[in-house]
Amino acid sequence: MDLGIYPPHINALRSIQLKKFRYTTKWLNDHTLFYKTKFRKADVDPTDIKSLDDIKKLPFTTKDELNALPNSEICWHPELTLRKHTSSGTTGMPTASCFIDVDLQVMGTLGARSLKLCGCEEGMTLQVNYGYGFFTGGLIFDEAARRLGMKILPQGAAPIDKSIAAMQRFQPKVWCCTPTYAKRVCYYIGDNGVDVSWRIGSHGAEVWTNETRKLIEEGLGPDYKAYDVFGLCEKGGPFVGHECIAQDGSHIWTDVFYMEILDENGEDVSEGEIGELVLSHIYAGGYSTIRYRTGDKVKLVAENDCVCFASGYPRIQILGRKVKDEFKVGGTFLIRSDLENVAVNTTRKLHELFGADVGEFRVELSSLEGTTDVRYCVELADPENAEQKSVVKSVVRDISRHMINRSFPVKTMEIGTYEQSLGKTKLIIDKRNEGPQ
């Protein structure tokens, strides 16, 4: 596939998108029973796509449809498949995808673009603390760094002390890991007085907020900048988009993924508005899908000029908000990022007060008389220490009221109650399907 590290100029983008979209839909119609059947049922033919506006004639593709395929896999080229990956299964059954050579080339190139957006250059060393396995993170970052000519420390999701030791020995300037992992490292170096060599961080695989960014950047020093990387397994993993040095939303590589952000009526949103993210591959790979409903609620930040080489490529903000995952408490809708901000600020404050005596922070949802009950749960070394419990509950409630104008009951428990994650953290534990608690 003819794809460069620098994307096509924005003035040429629409004609490139149309040409690629028409090719991809025709290929999928001609070579896959799945799309041939979908298009026929929708009474639409790829040749009907005369302009980008005609794309809305095509049917959506959903996660449930993909998971219903044999072995829950998308595999358009079984004989050419090189690797298979799955998502984390955050919202249900892990979604599988397969990679052929062109997919690896595309994601490696988009990754090189993305890393270059935030200041990475040939010859720099990248320390990879994403896991290597079914999730796409570690392996795709390897492809990206190699494409850009960077050196790689492929450590994976190692224990914090070993990652710090590797950093001190090899002095990498660039780092990639989940925000959860980065936060734990911040607490570790704060307790142990460690200086870091990292200056650029690419963090993703889970939703995080500007509060988390602030914590990470303050924890790692004034020279460190944390950037958001956006992706999903169904579209190849990381590097569907990435923040640039402006740190104001992730640029989406729309010369490879045609993007729609749609309101409840299926209409395109305007700048500053929120809608569901819908993505289409516009090349024929091992797992290409058309009008895939991601379920992610996102904000269209801007489509105008930017300070970076991706100027004009749209920027979005991921809100931590799934279409099916909003929940109503006492007449008010809450979203994940609301609770993430509370968790980040609470954990930081409690750690300042009590250090290692504070463990994990979770939000438990349960059913109570037909409504959603919310409870903040905090691990303590001595959860029965009355004085400490009182301070913890006061801190949690004060921060919650300040940040979301709401307060919920606080439960304390022993450290070790929740599994400590070096990757994604399941902040919200939803027990509503288990019935009344």
N, C-alpha and C positions, 0 to 999 in steps of 0.2 A: 504494500500500500504506500502510495506517495504521500508521506507525512513528514513535515519538518519540525524541528524543535521550536522554531518561531511559527506562530499560526498565520494563516492567510490574512491579508489586510481586510479590515472590516468592510471596506467598500465592495469587495469581491465576494463576501461571505454568502449572501442570499442566493446568488446563482450557483455557488458551490453546493450549498445545502440542497437546493432543488434537484440538481443533477444526481447527487449522492442518494437522496431520498428515493427518487424514482428508480434508480438502479437497485437499491436494497429491497424495496417492496416487491419489485418484479422478481428478484432472485428468490426471496422467501416464498413468493406465490408459486414459483416454478419448481422449487426444490424441497419444500416442507409441506407435509400433509396438514400440519397444525395451522399454518397461515392460509393455505389454499382453502381449507374449510372455513376459517374465520371470515375471509374476504367474501366467499360465496354466500355465507349466511347473512352478511351485512349488505349483500347486493352491491358490492363495489369491486372495481378492478384496478390494479396498479396503474393502468394506462389512463385512468380518470384523473390522476394527479398532474394537472397542468400548471399549477402554481402552488406556492406554500400555503395559501389559504385553503386549498383543496385537501390538505392533510386531515382536517377535521371530519372529512367523509369516512376516514378509516376507523375501525373499531378499536377500543382500548384493549390492552393486554393486562391481565391481573396476576397477582402472585398466586392466588388459588388455582388459576388455570395452569400455571407452570408447575405447581406442585402436584397437579393431577396427572401430569405426563408420566409415562412408564418410568419407574425408579426415581420419580420426582426430579428428573434431569432434563435440561435443554441440551440437545446434542445433535446439531444439524449435520455434522461431519464425523461420524463415529470412527471412520478409518483414519482421520487426520488428527484426532484428539491427542494432545500432549499432556494436559493436566486437568484435573477436576478439583473444584473448590466448592465450599458451601458458605452461606452466610452464618451469622452467629445464632440465628433463630430467636432474636429478641421478641418478635411478635408472633411466634408460633413455630411451625416446622421450618427447619433451615432450608433455604432455597438453594438449589444446586446450579452450578454453571460449569461449562467446560471450555477449555482454551485450546485453540489451534495456533499455529505459528503466527498468523497475522494478528491475533489478539495480543500475544505477548509483545509483538513489535509495536502495536498501537499503544498499549498501556505503558510500555517502557518509554516511548517517546513523549506521551502526555505527562508522564512522571518527570522526565527531564525538563520539560517546559515548566512544570509546576514548581520544581525545586529551584529553577533559575528565577522564577518570579519573586522568590523571597531572598535572593542574594547568593544562592549556591553557584559555585564555579568549578570548572575542571581542576582536578588536583586536590580539592578539599576532601576531608575524611568524614564519612557519615557513619554514626553509630546507630545501628538498628536494634531497637528494643521492642518492636512488634514481634508477635509470635510467628514462628515458621510452622505451617501446618495447613489444615483445611481452610482457615481464614486466609484471605489474599494478602494481608498487610506486608509481612516481612519479605516474601518472595517478590512481590511487585515493586517494593522499594528497592530491592536489589537490582531489578531490571532498570529502574529509573536512574539509579546512581551510576550504573555501568554505562548507560547510554550517554550520560552527561560527562563521563570520564572521571568520576569521583572514586576515591578509595572507600572500601566498605569494611566495617566491623560488624559482622553478622551474628550478633550475640543472642538475639531473641529475648523473650520475656524472662530474663534472669533475675535472681534475687538482687535487691537494691544494692547491697554492699559489693557484690561482684560487678555490677554495672559501674559503680563509682570507681572501683579499682581499675577497670578497663579504661575508663575515661582519663584517670590520672596517669596511666601508663602510656596511652597512645595519643592523648591530647586532640581528640576530634573536635572540629569546629561546629559540626552539624549533628543534630540528634533527631530521631523520630521515635515516637511511642504514643500510647494513649494518654489523654489528659489525666486519667486516674493514676497512671504510673508516674507521670511527671509530678503530680501533687505529692505522692509518697516520697519521691526523691527530694523534693523541697523540704519536707519535714525532716528527712534524714540529714541533709547537709546543714540544716539549721541547728539540729541537735549536736552535730559533730564538727562544725566549723570548717567545712570543706569548700575549697575554691573550685570552680568548674571552668573547663575550657570551651564548653558549648557557647555559641553565640546565636545560632539559628535553630529553631525547633519547628518541626512539622508534626502537628498533633491532630489525631482524628480517631475514627472507628467508633466514636460515641459522641453524643451531643454535649457540647460544653458552652459556656457563656463567657461574657467579658469579665465577670467576677472571677471565673477560673483563670482566664488569661492573666488578670492582674495578680492573682496569687502566685502563678508560675513565674511570671516575669520578675516580680519582687523577690521571690524566693531564690532565683538563679542569678540575680544581679542586674545592675543597670545596663549592661551591654547585651543582655539576652532578649531576643524577640521571639514570641510564640505565634505561629501561623496555623490557621485551620486548613486541613485537607479534607475534602469531601468526596465520598464515593459510596458505592454499594455493590455487593457481590454480583447482582444481576446485570450490572453494567461494567464488570471487569475489576471491581474492587476500588482502591483509592485512585485519586487523580481524575475523577470526573470533573473536579474543579479544585481550585486552590486559591488561598489568599495571596495577594501581592504585598509589597512593602507598605501600601496604604492601610492595611489591616482593616478593611471596610467591606467585608463580604467576599465570598469565594467567586472568582471568575469561572464560568462554566465553558468548557471547550466545545462550543457549539458547531465547530467544523467537523466534529466526530459524533456528538450527541445532540440531536435536535431537541430543544427544550420548549416546553409549554408550562406555564403556571396558570392554572384554571380556577375560577371561582365556582361556587355551588351550581351555577347554571351552565358550566362548561365554557365560559367566556374568558378570554385572556385578561389578566389583571394588569394594572398600571403600576408604574414605579411607586414604591412605598406601600403597596398593597400586599395582602397575604392570600395565598391560594395553594392548591395541591400541585406538587411537582410531577410532571409527566415527561418521560424521556424516551427517545427513540434512537437506536443505533442507526447511523447512516453509513454503515459499511457491513458487508456480509462476513461475519465471523462465526465462531463455533457456538455462540449463544445469543445471536442478535435478536432483539425484540423491537416491536413497533408500538408506540404510544403506551409505554409501560407505566401504569399508575403506581408510583412509589409509595403512596400513602403518607408522604412527608408534607407537612404544612411548612411553607417557606415564604420568606418575604423577598420580593423583587427590590433589591437595594437601588440599582441604577443600571442603565444601558448606555450611559454617556461616556465621555472621555475619562481616562484614568492616567495616573503618572507612570504606569508601567507599559511594557511592550504588548500587553493584552488589552490595550485601550479600545473601548467599544464592545468588547465581549462582556455579556451581562454578568452582573454580580448578584448573588443571592445570600441570604442569611438563613441558616438552618435553625429552626425554632424549638427543636426537641418536641415536636407536636405531631403525632400521628393522627390521621383523619379519624380513626376509630378509637383513639386513646384519650380524648378529652374526657374529663370527669367532672361532674357537678357536685358541689358540696354546699349545702345550705343556700341554694339559689345562685351560687357563683361558680363559673367555670374555672378550673385550674389546669395548667399545662406543666409538662415536665421541667421546663426551664425555670418556672417560678420556684419549684422545690429545689432544683439544682442550686440556685442562687442562695437559698436559705441554708442548704447543706454545706456549701463551700464556706460561707462566712461563719457559720456556727462551728464547723470543724476547726477552722483556723483560730477562732477565739478560744475555744476549749483547749486546743493544743498549747496556745500561749499560756493559759492558766494552769494546766495540769500535765502537760507533756505526754509521756508514754502511758499515763494513767487513763487516757482516753483512746478508745478504739474506733470502731466503725460507726457510721451514721446511716440510718435507713428510714424510709417512709413506708409505713404499712397501711394498706387500704383494706377495709373489710366492710361487710354489709351490716347495717344496723337499721332495723325497722324500715327496710325498703330504700334506704339512702346510703351514700358512701361515707364511711367513718374513716378519718385520717388520724394517724398517730405517729409522732416522731419517736424514733428509737435510738438510744445512745448507749454504746458499750463503755463500761467503766471497769477499772481494775477491782474496785470495791463498790459494787452497785448498792450496797446497803449502808454506805457511809452517809448519814443523814445530812451532814453539813455540805458535803460535796454534791450530793443529789440536789439539794436546794439551789446551789449556785448554778449547776448545769441546767436545771429546769428554767431558772430565771433568765439565763443567757439565751437559751433556745427560744423562749417565748418572746423576749424583747426583739431579737433579730427577726423572727418571723413576722411580728406585728409591723416592724419598720419596713420590711421588704415587700410583703404581700398584703399588709393590712389585715392579716388573719393570724390566729394562734390556735394550736391544737395540743391535745394532751401529750405529755412527754413520759416515755417509759425508759427506765434504765435497766441494763442487763450486764452480764459478765462478758469481758473481752473473750472472743472466740465463738460467740453465739453465731455471728455471721462469718461466712468464708471471706477471707481477704483476697482480693483479686489484683493481679499484676497487669491485667488487661482491662476489658470493659467492666464497669461496676454496675450491677443491677440495683440502682438507687431505690426504685419503687418496687415494693413487694406487694403484688395484688392478690389478696385472698378473698376477693368478693365472690368468686365462684364456689368457694368452700361453704358458703352460707353464713348465717349469723355467728359472730364470734363471742 
